[in-house]
Amino acid sequence: MGFIVWLAVVAAAIIPLMKLLPHFGVNKNWAFVAFLPFAVVILLWVMAMKLQELERR
């Protein structure tokens, strides 16, 4: 049962990441790293840094 919940959470993270990452200049295939714990946090950090860089321009 726990595996199914984990799989649903991962799918809920991968789908939006695949759509958002290309807007920040990151390959959309990096969204599949979300299977690893804390990978979503790292991807969100990368997106935040890219957003700050884009706002400075």
Secondary structure as GFF3:
##gff-version 3
##sequence-region A 1 57
A	DSSP	alpha_helix	2	20	.	.	.	ID=ss1
A	DSSP	three_ten_helix	21	24	.	.	.	ID=ss2
A	DSSP	three_ten_helix	28	35	.	.	.	ID=ss3
A	DSSP	alpha_helix	39	56	.	.	.	ID=ss4
###
